[in-house]
Amino acid sequence: MNWNFNVDHLASTLASLFVVYGINVLGAIVIAFAGRWVAILTDRLLKRALMQSTHADPTVGAFLSSLGYYTVLVLTFLLILQVIGIQATSLVAVAGAASLAVGLALQGTLTHMAAGVMLLLFRPFHLGDSIQVGGKSGVVRGLNIFMTEIAAGDNVQILIPNGQVWGQAITNESAYDTRRVTLVVQLAPNEVDEFVQSYQAFVDKHPKILRKPDPPGVSISNVVEKGIELSVQAWAKTSDAGVIKSDLIEHLIGHIVKHETAEEAKS
């Protein structure tokens, strides 16, 4: 009789626990699916709003939308713990010890992550900018929390850890609308006058060379043992700088060929 009472009491207790915790688990599953749906919706809405803004950089928009996504997931996880019956405060001590161990193990990774946050906040460069950093040069294709992606001149992908980017001097060739193009040429003293006249006429007529802030010109920059160094300088739009530099070099080659042909004709 007593045994039957214990069995009935145990069965009743298990049934009560199953009902209570079963409802809690079911509620946790519903919250998990709802939280993921809200996280995806938050990511899409933030990305759409930030991408449509003319003042928001695409990289910052992608970072903030991802941050919103994971924030919702973390809040969902904490809510699930509360529904199941696990107090989040009881995990603080364990999380503290675990975070210390993880922090020591991933010290380099956390450094790159912190550098990525600084790059996203201060924006020393944007997508599409041509930069030089850490001995590498190319066009910025992407920036995430850990890596900076640039494409080299031959369209080869280069991934640089953000800690190396933030800790280095960054040369951004696309930061300003205009640039000064400079070409240094070494010539013999008897070639200087002819060269100056030829190049001055060339840069004066070039349609893409700007006249401000300074007009284009050719000047003596240095006297060396083997001759005289001349500096050809011209201001141009940043997008035209590469073309103008190529035109200056091409004109130099043409001048050298013409000069050598004239010398051979004289001899």
C-alpha positions as CSV (number, residue, x, y, z in Angstrom):
1,M,0.0,0.0,0.0
2,N,2.8,2.3,1.0
3,W,4.7,1.2,-2.1
4,N,1.7,2.0,-4.4
5,F,1.4,5.4,-2.8
6,N,5.1,6.2,-3.5
7,V,4.8,5.1,-7.1
8,D,1.7,7.2,-7.6
9,H,3.3,10.1,-5.9
10,L,6.5,9.7,-8.1
11,A,4.4,9.4,-11.3
12,S,2.4,12.5,-10.3
13,T,5.6,14.4,-9.6
14,L,7.2,13.4,-12.9
15,A,4.1,14.3,-14.8
16,S,4.0,17.7,-13.2
17,L,7.7,18.2,-13.9
18,F,7.2,17.1,-17.5
19,V,4.3,19.5,-18.0
20,V,6.2,22.4,-16.4
21,Y,9.5,21.9,-18.1
22,G,7.9,20.6,-21.3
23,I,6.1,23.9,-21.6
24,N,9.3,25.7,-20.8
25,V,11.3,23.8,-23.4
26,L,8.5,24.3,-26.0
27,G,8.5,28.0,-25.2
28,A,12.3,28.1,-25.5
29,I,12.1,26.5,-29.0
30,V,9.5,29.0,-30.0
31,I,11.6,31.9,-28.7
32,A,14.7,30.5,-30.5
33,F,12.9,30.5,-33.9
34,A,11.3,33.9,-33.2
35,G,14.6,35.4,-32.1
36,R,16.4,34.1,-35.2
37,W,13.7,35.6,-37.4
38,V,13.9,38.9,-35.6
39,A,17.7,38.9,-35.9
40,I,17.5,38.3,-39.7
41,L,14.9,41.0,-40.0
42,T,17.0,43.4,-38.0
43,D,20.0,42.7,-40.2
44,R,18.1,43.3,-43.4
45,L,16.4,46.5,-42.2
46,L,19.6,48.0,-40.8
47,K,21.5,47.0,-44.0
48,R,18.8,48.5,-46.2
49,A,18.5,51.7,-44.2
50,L,22.3,52.2,-44.0
51,M,23.0,51.3,-47.6
52,Q,20.4,53.8,-48.8
53,S,21.9,56.6,-46.8
54,T,24.3,58.7,-48.8
55,H,26.4,59.5,-45.7
56,A,27.0,55.8,-44.6
57,D,30.0,53.9,-45.9
58,P,29.1,50.4,-47.2
59,T,31.6,48.8,-44.9
60,V,30.2,50.5,-41.8
61,G,26.7,49.6,-42.9
62,A,27.6,45.9,-43.2
63,F,29.3,46.0,-39.8
64,L,26.5,47.7,-38.0
65,S,23.9,45.4,-39.5
66,S,25.9,42.3,-38.4
67,L,26.3,43.8,-35.0
68,G,22.5,44.2,-34.7
69,Y,22.0,40.6,-35.9
70,Y,24.3,39.2,-33.2
71,T,23.0,41.5,-30.5
72,V,19.5,40.1,-31.1
73,L,20.8,36.5,-31.0
74,V,22.5,37.2,-27.6
75,L,19.4,38.7,-26.1
76,T,17.4,35.7,-27.4
77,F,19.8,33.3,-25.8
78,L,19.6,35.1,-22.4
79,L,15.8,35.0,-22.7
80,I,15.8,31.3,-23.4
81,L,17.9,30.7,-20.3
82,Q,15.4,32.6,-18.2
83,V,12.5,30.6,-19.6
84,I,14.2,27.3,-19.0
85,G,14.9,28.4,-15.4
86,I,18.6,29.0,-15.6
87,Q,19.5,32.4,-14.0
88,A,21.9,34.3,-16.2
89,T,23.7,35.7,-13.1
90,S,24.9,32.3,-12.2
91,L,26.8,32.1,-15.4
92,V,28.8,35.3,-14.7
93,A,31.6,33.6,-12.7
94,V,32.0,30.8,-15.3
95,A,31.9,33.3,-18.2
96,G,34.5,35.5,-16.5
97,A,36.9,32.6,-16.1
98,A,36.2,31.3,-19.6
99,S,36.7,34.8,-21.1
100,L,40.0,35.2,-19.4
101,A,41.2,31.9,-20.8
102,V,39.9,32.6,-24.2
103,G,41.4,36.1,-24.1
104,L,44.8,34.8,-23.4
105,A,44.5,32.1,-26.1
106,L,43.2,34.5,-28.7
107,Q,45.3,37.6,-27.8
108,G,46.4,38.2,-31.3
109,T,42.9,37.7,-32.7
110,L,41.4,40.1,-30.2
111,T,44.1,42.7,-31.2
112,H,43.0,42.4,-34.8
113,M,39.4,42.7,-33.8
114,A,40.1,45.8,-31.8
115,A,42.0,47.3,-34.7
116,G,39.1,46.4,-37.0
117,V,36.7,48.4,-34.7
118,M,39.1,51.4,-34.8
119,L,39.3,51.2,-38.6
120,L,35.5,51.1,-38.9
121,L,35.1,54.0,-36.6
122,F,37.8,56.4,-37.9
123,R,37.6,55.3,-41.6
124,P,41.2,56.1,-42.8
125,F,40.1,54.6,-46.1
126,H,36.9,53.5,-47.9
127,L,36.0,50.8,-50.4
128,G,37.5,51.5,-53.8
129,D,40.4,53.6,-52.4
130,S,43.9,52.9,-53.6
131,I,46.2,52.5,-50.5
132,Q,49.6,51.4,-49.5
133,V,50.1,49.7,-46.1
134,G,52.5,47.2,-44.6
135,G,54.5,47.0,-47.8
136,K,51.4,46.1,-49.8
137,S,49.5,48.3,-52.3
138,G,46.2,47.9,-54.1
139,V,42.5,48.9,-54.1
140,V,40.4,48.3,-51.0
141,R,37.8,45.6,-51.7
142,G,36.5,44.8,-48.2
143,L,37.0,45.4,-44.5
144,N,35.6,43.1,-41.8
145,I,36.3,42.9,-38.1
146,F,39.5,40.8,-38.5
147,M,40.8,41.4,-42.1
148,T,41.3,44.1,-44.7
149,E,41.0,42.9,-48.2
150,I,42.8,44.7,-51.1
151,A,43.2,43.8,-54.7
152,A,46.7,44.2,-56.1
153,G,47.4,45.7,-59.5
154,D,47.2,42.3,-61.2
155,N,43.8,41.7,-59.4
156,V,45.3,39.3,-56.8
157,Q,43.6,39.2,-53.5
158,I,45.7,40.3,-50.5
159,L,44.3,39.8,-46.9
160,I,46.0,41.8,-44.2
161,P,45.2,41.3,-40.5
162,N,43.7,44.5,-39.1
163,G,46.4,44.7,-36.4
164,Q,49.0,45.2,-39.1
165,V,46.9,47.8,-40.9
166,W,46.1,50.0,-37.9
167,G,49.6,49.8,-36.5
168,Q,51.2,50.9,-39.8
169,A,51.5,54.2,-41.7
170,I,48.7,54.2,-44.3
171,T,49.1,56.0,-47.7
172,N,45.7,56.7,-49.2
173,E,46.2,57.8,-52.8
174,S,42.4,58.3,-53.3
175,A,41.8,60.5,-50.2
176,Y,41.8,63.8,-52.2
177,D,40.3,64.9,-55.5
178,T,43.6,66.1,-56.9
179,R,47.2,64.8,-56.9
180,R,50.6,66.1,-58.1
181,V,52.3,63.9,-60.7
182,T,56.1,64.0,-60.6
183,L,58.6,62.5,-63.0
184,V,62.3,62.9,-62.3
185,V,64.6,62.6,-65.3
186,Q,68.5,62.5,-65.4
187,L,70.0,64.1,-68.5
188,A,73.4,65.3,-69.8
189,P,73.9,69.1,-69.5
190,N,73.7,69.6,-73.3
191,E,70.2,68.0,-73.4
192,V,68.6,70.1,-70.8
193,D,67.4,73.1,-72.9
194,E,65.9,70.9,-75.6
195,F,64.2,68.7,-73.0
196,V,62.8,71.6,-71.0
197,Q,61.3,73.1,-74.1
198,S,59.8,69.8,-75.3
199,Y,58.3,68.9,-72.0
200,Q,57.0,72.4,-71.2
201,A,55.1,72.4,-74.5
202,F,53.8,68.9,-73.9
203,V,52.4,69.6,-70.4
204,D,51.0,73.0,-71.4
205,K,48.9,71.3,-74.2
206,H,47.8,68.2,-72.2
207,P,44.0,68.3,-71.8
208,K,43.9,66.4,-68.5
209,I,46.6,68.4,-66.7
210,L,45.2,71.1,-64.3
211,R,46.4,74.6,-64.1
212,K,45.6,75.0,-60.4
213,P,46.8,75.0,-57.6
214,D,50.1,75.3,-59.6
215,P,50.6,75.4,-63.4
216,P,52.7,72.5,-64.8
217,G,56.4,73.0,-65.2
218,V,59.9,71.6,-65.6
219,S,62.7,72.6,-63.3
220,I,66.2,71.5,-62.2
221,S,65.8,69.4,-59.0
222,N,69.4,68.3,-58.5
223,V,72.9,68.2,-59.9
224,V,74.6,64.8,-59.8
225,E,77.8,63.3,-61.0
226,K,76.4,61.9,-64.2
227,G,74.4,64.9,-65.2
228,I,71.4,67.0,-64.2
229,E,68.2,65.9,-62.7
230,L,65.0,67.6,-64.0
231,S,61.6,67.4,-62.3
232,V,58.4,67.4,-64.3
233,Q,55.5,68.3,-62.1
234,A,51.8,68.6,-63.0
235,W,48.5,68.6,-61.0
236,A,45.7,66.3,-62.1
237,K,42.5,64.7,-60.9
238,T,43.3,61.6,-58.8
239,S,41.4,59.4,-61.3
240,D,43.7,60.8,-64.2
241,A,47.0,60.6,-62.3
242,G,48.0,57.2,-63.7
243,V,47.2,58.2,-67.3
244,I,49.2,61.4,-67.0
245,K,52.1,59.6,-65.5
246,S,52.1,57.1,-68.4
247,D,51.8,60.0,-70.9
248,L,54.9,61.7,-69.4
249,I,56.9,58.5,-69.6
250,E,55.8,57.9,-73.1
251,H,56.8,61.4,-74.1
252,L,60.2,60.9,-72.4
253,I,60.8,57.7,-74.4
254,G,59.9,59.5,-77.6
255,H,62.2,62.4,-76.7
256,I,65.1,60.0,-76.1
257,V,64.5,58.1,-79.4
258,K,64.3,61.4,-81.3
259,H,67.5,62.6,-79.6
260,E,69.4,59.4,-80.4
261,T,68.2,59.4,-84.0
262,A,69.4,63.0,-84.4
263,E,72.8,62.2,-82.9
264,E,73.2,59.2,-85.3
265,A,72.3,61.4,-88.3
266,K,75.0,63.9,-87.3
267,S,77.6,61.2,-87.0
